[in-house]
């Protein structure tokens, strides 16, 4: 409920960015329009689509006055498209939507109930390309503690409900290159934190045309099929390359300066080591990853010798195939 008026619901701005999404668009927009929670405004910003996306958006906007559509004059790419679309929001909260997902009817209402005083509320989600035997089987339970997020991973934007004032303030400090949802996730931890609804609230449909898949195809095509040794050997080379990128230096310097011995001390140590280029610092970093693998490693429950080896080599494993610093 609206904190200033208990009889009035909190206002929600749904933000969707589109680019050649006509194949999926009808199902996603319809799923948003059938939410059980009222939507204050539905902002859709198209990034110069060349298919029938813009025609579809015009049809919906003509039928629903709260749908506001915008078309970029030049192609911004998904990162800047989302940032500028978010800047248009007037509601108290923002719900981010990918163009190719399907929301379950109670997505917004569940997240509004859960968010409390946090800056971001996420949820579990199904991550299947298609129905298998009339069911969705791949349930994704995203990790979202700051130690895990520090290593080149993000809570997905498509599952986020976030405070509008928080989102807009985050981009005042953004370098324009760090992936927008990763930047939001990191900053939420530095302020009022993230909370997660422990049930699936949307169906995320990965496909070859998605923005993240295109990043992988452009910068890490070898990762789809590779020998088991490559993440360890090639990952070391990639780690050294990533350290030279301005985006890497900006991101870890920012995080290092905003943490400390009394606030996220492990993250502070990790970032300090990620900014150093000598071998001894890398070995110290690898030891921290092994020692704190339950917080850092993406499969923390793995035990035995291989669990220790993989968690020790985690900086290289996560560098292999990483595309987050190339935008």
N, C-alpha and C positions, 0 to 999 in steps of 0.2 A: 504493500500500500504506500501511497504518497506520504512521506513523513510530515509534510505540511498540512495535508488534508487526508485523514484516514479513510474517507469515503471515496477517494479518487485513486485509481491505480497509478503506479509509477510509469512514466512515459518511456517507451522503447523505440529507438531508431534502429531498424534493420538496415544493414549496409551490405550490398552485394556489388561486386565488380565483375564485369563480363568481358569476354573476348572470344568470339567465334564459338559461342556456347549453345547454339540452337538445338543441338541434339538432346541436351539435358534440361533445357531451360523451363519448359512447361511444367515438368514434374516438380522441379525445385520451387518455382514461384507458387504453384498451387499448394504445396506443402506449407509454405510460409503464410499464405492467405488463410489457411484453415487452422492456424494456431488458436489454442483455447484462450490465450492471453491477448488482450487488445494491443494492436500495433499503432503507435502514434504517427510514424512515418516510415516509408519503405523507400530508401534511396538506392538507386541502381545507376552505376556509372560505367558506361561502355568505353572500351579502349580501342576504338577504330576497327570494330569487327567488319569482316568482309563477307560474312554469310548473312543469314536472315535474322540475326540476333536483334538488331535495332528495330526491325519491323515488329518482332514479337513484343519487345518492350513498349513500343508505341501503342500496341493493341491493349496491353494490360493497363498502361497509364490512362488510356481513354476511358477505361471501365472502373478504375479505382482512384479517386482523387488524392488519396494519401500516398500513392506511388509517384515518386519524383524521379524522373530520368534525366541523365546528363550524358553528353557524348564528348569525349576528349577531341581536341583539334589535331593532336598528334599522339602517337602511341607512347604511353608512359611506361609500360611494363607493369606487371601485377603489383610490385612493391609500392611504387609511387601512386598507382591507381587507387590502392586501398588507403594510403595515407591521405590523399586529397579527398577521397570520398568520406572518410572518417571526419575530416575537418568540417564537413557540411552538416553533421548531425546536430539536432536541436533537442533531442530527448535526453532524459536523465541517464539512461543506459543505452549502450550500443550492443546489438547482437550481430556478429559477423557471419555472413553466409557465403559459401562458395557457390558458383553457378551450377555445379554438377552433382550436388548432394541431394538428399531428401530428408527433411526434418520430420520428426515424429510430432504429433499434435500438441503434446504438453512440454515441448522443449523449453520455451521461454518461461512458462509458469513454474516449472521445476527449478530453473536456474534463479529466478527471482526469489523463490523461497529459500534457496541455499546461500546466496551471495553474502548476506549479513553485512559486515563492515569491510569485507575484502574488496580489492580492486578488480579482481577477475574471478569469474566462476567458469569452470570447464566441466566436461562430462565424459563418460565413456562413450564410445561410438562404434558402430559396425564398420568394418573396413574391407568389405567384399566388392569385387567387380560385378558379380552377378549373384542372383539367388542360386543356391545349391540345394536341390531337393526341396524347393519351395521354402527355404530357410536361409537366414543370414547366420553364418557360423563364426566368422572371425571377429570376436569382440576385442576391441583395443582399449586397454586400461592405461592411459598415458601417465608416465612418470612426470612429476612436475616440481620436485624439490630443486633448490637452486644449485646444489652440487652437481646434480645430473644435467641440468640445463646449461651449466657452464661449458660442457663439452659438446659444442656444436650441435645442439638439438633444441627443439622448441615444443611448447604446448601448441597444438594446431589452432590456427585462427578460426577455423570453421566450427570449433566447439566453444568459442568464447562468448560470454556475456561480460561486459566491462563498463565501468563508470566512465561517462563521457568526459568529465573534467580531467580524470586521470589520463585517458587516452590522448587527449589533445596536448596535455602538458608534456607527455613523454616525447612527442615528436619535436618539441622545441629543442631537445638535446640530441636528436637523431642525426647521424651523418649522411643519411639518404641512401645508404647501401646495405646496412645490416637488415636481414629479412624482418619485415614489420612485426610478425607475430612473435618472433624470438625476442625482439627488442621490448615488446609489451610484456612478455612473460618475465624477463629479467628484471625490468623496472618494477613490476608488481611486487616481487619479493623484497625490493629495496624500500617499499612503502608499506602497503597494508596486506600484501600477500595474495595467494591463490587458494581457492577451495574447489573441490571436485564433487559433482553429483555421481554417486557410484552406480549408475545405470546408463545404458545406451539411450541417447536422445536424438541421434541422427544417423543416417546411413551415408557414409563417405564412400564415393565410388571412384577409386583410382583408375586412370586410363592413360594411354600414351600421349594424349593431347594436353594433359594438365601442365600447369606451370612448373611444378616440381619435377615431373618426368622430363620436361624439356631441359631443365637445368642439368639433370643427370646425363641426358643424352649429349649435351654440349661439353660438359666438363668432366664427366666420369663415366664414359661409355663402357669401360672395361669391367665395371663392377657388377653388371648383370650376370656375367658368367666368368668366373675366375678360379685359378688354382688356390688351394688353401693357404699357401705360403705368401701370397701377394699382399694381403693386408699388413703383414709384419715387415716385409722387406721394402716393397714399394711405398707402404704407409710411412716408413721413416723418411724417405725422400720427399714425400708429399708434405709431411709435417714440417720439414725444413723450408719448403717452398711457401707454405701458408704463413709461416712466421714473418716472411718478408713483405706480406701484403699490407697496405695501409689500413684496410678494414680490420684485419687481425689486431694490429697495433692500437687502433682506435678503440675497439671493443674491449680488449682486455685491460687497457689502461683505464678506461672508464669504470669497469667493474672493480679493478684493483683500488682505485681511488674512493669508491663508494662502499667498500667493505673494510674490515680492519680486525685487529686482534679481539675486539669485543663485539664485533658484528660480522657474522659469517666468516669466522677465522679460517676455516678450511678453504673456503672459496678464495679468500684473500691470499693464502699461501699458494694455491693452485695458479691463480692469475699471475702472481709474481714470477713463478717458474715458467709459465707459458710465454712470458715476455723476455726470457733469457735464452741465449743461443748456444750456451756451452753444454757439453755432454754430461757433466756432473749434475747440472740443473735438470736435464731430461731424466736422468736416473732417479733423482729425488722425486720428480713428478710421477714417474712410473711406480715408485714405492708407495707414494700416497694413494695412488689409484688402487693398488693391490690391498693396502691396509684398510682403506675405506670403501671397498668394492660394493658393499651393501647400499651405499649412498650414491655411488658414481656409475658403476658398471650397469649396462642395460639389461643384463640377465643376472641380477645379484644373487639369485638362489643357486647358481651353479657351484658345485663343490669339487673337491679333489684337485689334483695337480694341474689339470688343464684350466680349471677355474682361476687358479693363481697365476698361471702363465698369461692367460688372456686378459685378466684384469691388470696385470703388470704392463702389458703391451697396449693397454687401452688408448693412450694418446696416438699411437700409430694406427691402430685399428680404426679409430674414429676419424683420423685424417684421410685414410684411404677412402676415396669416393666422396669426400666432403665437397659440397658445392656452396656452402652458406656464405663464403667470403668473396664470391666472384661477381656479385651483382654490381 
